[in-house]
Amino acid sequence: MKKGVLNLLKGTFLVSGDAPKNWLFIIFASFLAVIMISSSHSADKKVHRIAALNEEVKELRSQFVDVRSDVQQLKLESTILGAVSEKGLVPSEAPPKKIKVKSRKTDDQ
């Protein structure tokens, strides 16, 4: 056991008779490790991007609610009356009248 650990630390398995097989395995394991690290970094980037987009969605939703409440405030009759009274317009005192148009039938139809 002591000799096996000592041989491992010295790296004799890399220069022994079946070294090409060991080298191929080491290269393959290193390649898989690089792919795994790359995949992990890619996943982390996506998680951070999703978090940033969720924050942006919350901010935009809040902004939408604020703008919608402002628009509702502007559509109120009292707000409109205040805005047009500055220009000298006043509401009519007589209620509006409906105009009904009767169509005539022609003889050729």
MDTraj code that builds the backbone (N, CA, C; nanometers):
import mdtraj as md
import numpy as np

residues = "MET LYS LYS GLY VAL LEU ASN LEU LEU LYS GLY THR PHE LEU VAL SER GLY ASP ALA PRO LYS ASN TRP LEU PHE ILE ILE PHE ALA SER PHE LEU ALA VAL ILE MET ILE SER SER SER HIS SER ALA ASP LYS LYS VAL HIS ARG ILE ALA ALA LEU ASN GLU GLU VAL LYS GLU LEU ARG SER GLN PHE VAL ASP VAL ARG SER ASP VAL GLN GLN LEU LYS LEU GLU SER THR ILE LEU GLY ALA VAL SER GLU LYS GLY LEU VAL PRO SER GLU ALA PRO PRO LYS LYS ILE LYS VAL LYS SER ARG LYS THR ASP ASP GLN".split()
xyz = np.array([
    [0.0835, -0.1188, 0.0000],
    [0.0000, 0.0000, 0.0000],
    [0.0879, 0.1251, 0.0000],
    [0.1903, 0.1246, 0.0846],
    [0.2799, 0.2392, 0.0924],
    [0.3530, 0.2591, -0.0386],
    [0.3893, 0.1487, -0.1018],
    [0.4595, 0.1561, -0.2296],
    [0.3669, 0.2089, -0.3404],
    [0.2383, 0.1718, -0.3352],
    [0.1409, 0.2187, -0.4346],
    [0.1192, 0.3689, -0.4260],
    [0.1097, 0.4199, -0.3034],
    [0.0906, 0.5634, -0.2845],
    [0.2160, 0.6382, -0.3272],
    [0.3303, 0.5823, -0.2949],
    [0.4563, 0.6446, -0.3331],
    [0.4714, 0.6483, -0.4853],
    [0.4349, 0.5405, -0.5526],
    [0.4388, 0.5372, -0.6995],
    [0.3402, 0.6378, -0.7596],
    [0.2258, 0.6530, -0.6979],
    [0.1262, 0.7498, -0.7456],
    [0.1810, 0.8920, -0.7327],
    [0.2419, 0.9219, -0.6189],
    [0.2970, 1.0554, -0.5988],
    [0.4146, 1.0841, -0.6923],
    [0.4933, 0.9844, -0.7200],
    [0.6067, 1.0022, -0.8109],
    [0.5610, 1.0146, -0.9558],
    [0.4456, 0.9620, -0.9869],
    [0.3948, 0.9682, -1.1235],
    [0.4495, 0.8596, -1.2129],
    [0.4878, 0.7459, -1.1565],
    [0.5426, 0.6376, -1.2389],
    [0.4378, 0.5782, -1.3315],
    [0.3112, 0.5948, -1.2988],
    [0.2063, 0.5417, -1.3868],
    [0.2003, 0.6173, -1.5190],
    [0.2596, 0.7361, -1.5240],
    [0.2592, 0.8150, -1.6467],
    [0.3729, 0.7781, -1.7412],
    [0.4722, 0.7064, -1.6913],
    [0.5867, 0.6708, -1.7758],
    [0.6049, 0.5196, -1.7870],
    [0.5151, 0.4436, -1.7292],
    [0.5278, 0.2975, -1.7348],
    [0.4892, 0.2464, -1.8734],
    [0.4815, 0.1167, -1.8901],
    [0.4560, 0.0548, -2.0209],
    [0.3190, 0.0877, -2.0783],
    [0.2145, 0.0925, -1.9967],
    [0.0800, 0.1235, -2.0485],
    [0.0425, 0.2701, -2.0209],
    [0.1396, 0.3591, -2.0293],
    [0.1198, 0.5020, -2.0045],
    [0.0246, 0.5688, -2.1036],
    [0.0260, 0.5309, -2.2338],
    [-0.0673, 0.5986, -2.3261],
    [-0.2138, 0.5830, -2.2843],
    [-0.2478, 0.4686, -2.2300],
    [-0.3847, 0.4473, -2.1830],
    [-0.4148, 0.5419, -2.0667],
    [-0.3197, 0.5570, -1.9760],
    [-0.3391, 0.6473, -1.8624],
    [-0.3473, 0.7926, -1.9085],
    [-0.2620, 0.8317, -2.0036],
    [-0.2638, 0.9682, -2.0554],
    [-0.3968, 0.9995, -2.1231],
    [-0.4489, 0.9054, -2.2000],
    [-0.5777, 0.9273, -2.2663],
    [-0.6891, 0.9475, -2.1637],
    [-0.6849, 0.8676, -2.0568],
    [-0.7875, 0.8838, -1.9531],
    [-0.7749, 1.0195, -1.8839],
    [-0.6517, 1.0622, -1.8566],
    [-0.6304, 1.1916, -1.7907],
    [-0.6770, 1.3059, -1.8808],
    [-0.6477, 1.2981, -2.0092],
    [-0.6926, 1.4010, -2.1042],
    [-0.8446, 1.4024, -2.1129],
    [-0.9070, 1.2852, -2.1168],
    [-1.0527, 1.2751, -2.1230],
    [-1.1154, 1.3331, -1.9964],
    [-1.0604, 1.2983, -1.8800],
    [-1.1140, 1.3505, -1.7538],
    [-1.0970, 1.5025, -1.7472],
    [-0.9843, 1.5536, -1.7948],
    [-0.9621, 1.6983, -1.7957],
    [-1.0605, 1.7685, -1.8884],
    [-1.0861, 1.7086, -2.0043],
    [-1.1825, 1.7639, -2.0991],
    [-1.3224, 1.7694, -2.0378],
    [-1.3617, 1.6622, -1.9698],
    [-1.4932, 1.6614, -1.9042],
    [-1.5008, 1.7659, -1.7932],
    [-1.3900, 1.7851, -1.7196],
    [-1.3882, 1.8862, -1.6131],
    [-1.4042, 2.0267, -1.6716],
    [-1.3386, 2.0533, -1.7846],
    [-1.3510, 2.1846, -1.8487],
    [-1.4940, 2.2073, -1.8965],
    [-1.5551, 2.1053, -1.9535],
    [-1.6940, 2.1176, -1.9997],
    [-1.7874, 2.1418, -1.8807],
    [-1.7641, 2.0709, -1.7710],
    [-1.8487, 2.0869, -1.6529],
    [-1.8345, 2.2280, -1.5945],
    [-1.7141, 2.2798, -1.5881],
    [-1.6914, 2.4153, -1.5362],
    [-1.7568, 2.5185, -1.6273],
    [-1.7424, 2.5001, -1.7567],
    [-1.8036, 2.5921, -1.8528],
    [-1.9557, 2.5911, -1.8406],
    [-2.0118, 2.4741, -1.8271],
    [-2.1573, 2.4616, -1.8121],
    [-2.2045, 2.5279, -1.6838],
    [-2.1297, 2.5123, -1.5777],
    [-2.1655, 2.5737, -1.4500],
    [-2.1629, 2.7258, -1.4603],
    [-2.0605, 2.7806, -1.5245],
    [-2.0526, 2.9264, -1.5426],
    [-2.1677, 2.9769, -1.6287],
    [-2.2013, 2.9030, -1.7315],
    [-2.3124, 2.9420, -1.8184],
    [-2.4441, 2.9424, -1.7408],
    [-2.4653, 2.8420, -1.6586],
    [-2.5874, 2.8353, -1.5783],
    [-2.5922, 2.9506, -1.4783],
    [-2.4787, 2.9841, -1.4170],
    [-2.4748, 3.0961, -1.3230],
    [-2.5083, 3.2275, -1.3928],
    [-2.4556, 3.2472, -1.5132],
    [-2.4864, 3.3694, -1.5886],
    [-2.6355, 3.3792, -1.6162],
    [-2.6958, 3.2661, -1.6527],
    [-2.8394, 3.2662, -1.6822],
    [-2.9210, 3.2960, -1.5569],
    [-2.8801, 3.2417, -1.4426],
    [-2.9518, 3.2676, -1.3177],
    [-2.9443, 3.4155, -1.2823],
    [-2.8273, 3.4758, -1.2973],
    [-2.8133, 3.6188, -1.2682],
    [-2.8944, 3.7028, -1.3661],
    [-2.8967, 3.6635, -1.4910],
    [-2.9749, 3.7370, -1.5921],
    [-3.1249, 3.7287, -1.5606],
    [-3.1706, 3.6108, -1.5200],
    [-3.3117, 3.5933, -1.4845],
    [-3.3467, 3.6790, -1.3633],
    [-3.2596, 3.6829, -1.2644],
    [-3.2846, 3.7656, -1.1459],
    [-3.2920, 3.9134, -1.1834],
    [-3.2013, 3.9575, -1.2705],
    [-3.2029, 4.0973, -1.3133],
    [-3.3304, 4.1290, -1.3909],
    [-3.3729, 4.0380, -1.4759],
    [-3.4954, 4.0604, -1.5531],
    [-3.6185, 4.0612, -1.4628],
    [-3.6196, 3.9766, -1.3607],
    [-3.7317, 3.9774, -1.2662],
    [-3.7387, 4.1103, -1.1915],
    [-3.6242, 4.1640, -1.1535],
    [-3.6220, 4.2947, -1.0879],
    [-3.6738, 4.4033, -1.1828],
    [-3.6340, 4.3951, -1.3093],
    [-3.6799, 4.4932, -1.4071],
    [-3.8312, 4.4826, -1.4285],
    [-3.8831, 4.3596, -1.4299],
    [-4.0272, 4.3404, -1.4452],
    [-4.1015, 4.4016, -1.3265],
    [-4.0507, 4.3807, -1.2042],
    [-4.1149, 4.4392, -1.0865],
    [-4.1145, 4.5915, -1.0953],
    [-4.0018, 4.6483, -1.1380],
    [-3.9918, 4.7932, -1.1497],
    [-4.0879, 4.8469, -1.2554],
    [-4.0943, 4.7790, -1.3695],
    [-4.1843, 4.8245, -1.4761],
    [-4.3304, 4.8087, -1.4359],
    [-4.3623, 4.7033, -1.3626],
    [-4.4999, 4.6836, -1.3171],
    [-4.5387, 4.7954, -1.2200],
    [-4.4472, 4.8315, -1.1315],
    [-4.4726, 4.9400, -1.0377],
    [-4.4904, 5.0719, -1.1123],
    [-4.4066, 5.0946, -1.2109],
    [-4.4175, 5.2161, -1.2917],
    [-4.5504, 5.2191, -1.3666],
    [-4.5945, 5.1042, -1.4169],
    [-4.7227, 5.0959, -1.4873],
    [-4.8378, 5.1323, -1.3954],
    [-4.8350, 5.0807, -1.2724],
    [-4.9423, 5.1108, -1.1780],
    [-4.9445, 5.2594, -1.1458],
    [-4.8270, 5.3207, -1.1292],
    [-4.8212, 5.4644, -1.1020],
    [-4.8780, 5.5456, -1.2178],
    [-4.8390, 5.5121, -1.3385],
    [-4.8868, 5.5864, -1.4556],
    [-5.0367, 5.5665, -1.4743],
    [-5.0842, 5.4430, -1.4508],
    [-5.2277, 5.4170, -1.4658],
    [-5.3080, 5.4983, -1.3654],
    [-5.2601, 5.5099, -1.2421],
    [-5.3329, 5.5893, -1.1429],
    [-5.3300, 5.7375, -1.1806],
    [-5.2171, 5.7841, -1.2366],
    [-5.2109, 5.9236, -1.2832],
    [-5.3110, 5.9480, -1.3956],
    [-5.3201, 5.8543, -1.4881],
    [-5.4140, 5.8695, -1.6002],
    [-5.5580, 5.8676, -1.5497],
    [-5.5888, 5.7809, -1.4555],
    [-5.7243, 5.7783, -1.3997],
    [-5.7571, 5.9106, -1.3312],
    [-5.6585, 5.9680, -1.2643],
    [-5.6779, 6.0975, -1.1996],
    [-5.7044, 6.2056, -1.3049],
    [-5.6323, 6.2010, -1.4160],
    [-5.6503, 6.3009, -1.5209],
    [-5.7849, 6.2872, -1.5924],
    [-5.8432, 6.1680, -1.5924],
    [-5.9699, 6.1464, -1.6619],
    [-6.0910, 6.1883, -1.5790],
    [-6.0697, 6.2235, -1.4543],
    [-6.1825, 6.2644, -1.3705],
    [-6.2436, 6.3945, -1.4230],
    [-6.3748, 6.4043, -1.4083],
    [-6.4460, 6.5214, -1.4602],
    [-6.3980, 6.6499, -1.3930],
    [-6.3713, 6.6431, -1.2653],
    [-6.3265, 6.7641, -1.1944],
    [-6.1909, 6.8109, -1.2466],
    [-6.1015, 6.7189, -1.2799],
    [-5.9709, 6.7564, -1.3331],
    [-5.9856, 6.8198, -1.4711],
    [-6.0716, 6.7613, -1.5521],
    [-6.0941, 6.8146, -1.6873],
    [-6.1590, 6.9533, -1.6797],
    [-6.2576, 6.9694, -1.5895],
    [-6.3231, 7.1003, -1.5747],
    [-6.2224, 7.2059, -1.5309],
    [-6.1322, 7.1700, -1.4416],
    [-6.0297, 7.2651, -1.3973],
    [-5.9369, 7.3044, -1.5106],
    [-5.9009, 7.2086, -1.5957],
    [-5.8078, 7.2356, -1.7055],
    [-5.8720, 7.3232, -1.8125],
    [-5.9995, 7.2978, -1.8456],
    [-6.0633, 7.3764, -1.9518],
    [-6.1146, 7.5106, -1.9006],
    [-6.1375, 7.5242, -1.7695],
    [-6.1837, 7.6534, -1.7177],
    [-6.0724, 7.7571, -1.7262],
    [-5.9470, 7.7125, -1.7232],
    [-5.8354, 7.8055, -1.7404],
    [-5.8345, 7.8657, -1.8805],
    [-5.8895, 7.7930, -1.9760],
    [-5.8944, 7.8429, -2.1132],
    [-6.0250, 7.9161, -2.1426],
    [-6.1109, 7.9318, -2.0422],
    [-6.2344, 8.0078, -2.0600],
    [-6.3528, 7.9219, -2.1015],
    [-6.3392, 7.7923, -2.1027],
    [-6.4509, 7.7060, -2.1387],
    [-6.5281, 7.6675, -2.0134],
    [-6.6593, 7.6644, -2.0262],
    [-6.7447, 7.6248, -1.9132],
    [-6.8413, 7.5181, -1.9625],
    [-6.8893, 7.4341, -1.8743],
    [-6.9846, 7.3320, -1.9179],
    [-7.1186, 7.3945, -1.9568],
    [-7.1863, 7.3302, -2.0478],
    [-7.3156, 7.3785, -2.0955],
    [-7.4196, 7.3598, -1.9863],
    [-7.5104, 7.4564, -1.9780],
    [-7.6149, 7.4463, -1.8766],
    [-7.7348, 7.3700, -1.9291],
    [-7.7502, 7.3644, -2.0586],
    [-7.8612, 7.2891, -2.1182],
    [-7.8128, 7.1483, -2.1509],
    [-7.8932, 7.0496, -2.1212],
    [-7.8503, 6.9128, -2.1521],
    [-7.8444, 6.8907, -2.3036],
    [-7.7632, 6.7989, -2.3471],
    [-7.7526, 6.7744, -2.4918],
    [-7.8811, 6.7134, -2.5467],
    [-7.9078, 6.7396, -2.6734],
    [-8.0265, 6.6847, -2.7392],
    [-7.9816, 6.5847, -2.8442],
    [-8.0581, 6.4782, -2.8572],
    [-8.0283, 6.3777, -2.9587],
    [-8.0874, 6.4221, -3.0917],
    [-8.0110, 6.3987, -3.1953],
    [-8.0577, 6.4304, -3.3291],
    [-8.0839, 6.2986, -3.3988],
    [-8.2058, 6.2792, -3.4403],
    [-8.2402, 6.1558, -3.5098],
    [-8.2566, 6.1862, -3.6574],
    [-8.1951, 6.1060, -3.7417],
    [-8.2017, 6.1236, -3.8853],
    [-8.2805, 6.0061, -3.9408],
    [-8.3885, 6.0396, -4.0131],
    [-8.4672, 5.9342, -4.0753],
    [-8.4258, 5.9218, -4.2197],
    [-8.4019, 5.8012, -4.2620],
    [-8.3616, 5.7813, -4.4018],
    [-8.4884, 5.7562, -4.4852],
    [-8.4844, 5.8063, -4.6070],
    [-8.5959, 5.7855, -4.6996],
    [-8.5654, 5.6688, -4.7894],
    [-8.6662, 5.5906, -4.8160],
    [-8.6470, 5.4807, -4.9097],
    [-8.6693, 5.5331, -5.0501],
    [-8.5806, 5.4931, -5.1378],
    [-8.5964, 5.5339, -5.2773],
    [-8.6730, 5.4264, -5.3524],
    [-8.7277, 5.4629, -5.4675],
    [-8.8086, 5.3698, -5.5448],
    [-8.7262, 5.2610, -5.6108],
    [-8.6005, 5.2832, -5.6417],
    [-8.5230, 5.1826, -5.7115],
    [-8.4672, 5.0751, -5.6173],
    [-8.4917, 5.0801, -5.4917],
    [-8.4404, 4.9739, -5.4038],
    [-8.5397, 4.8678, -5.3811],
])
top = md.Topology()
chain = top.add_chain()
for i, resn in enumerate(residues, 1):
    res = top.add_residue(resn, chain, resSeq=i)
    for name in ("N", "CA", "C"):
        top.add_atom(name, md.element.get_by_symbol(name[0]), res)
traj = md.Trajectory(xyz[None], top)
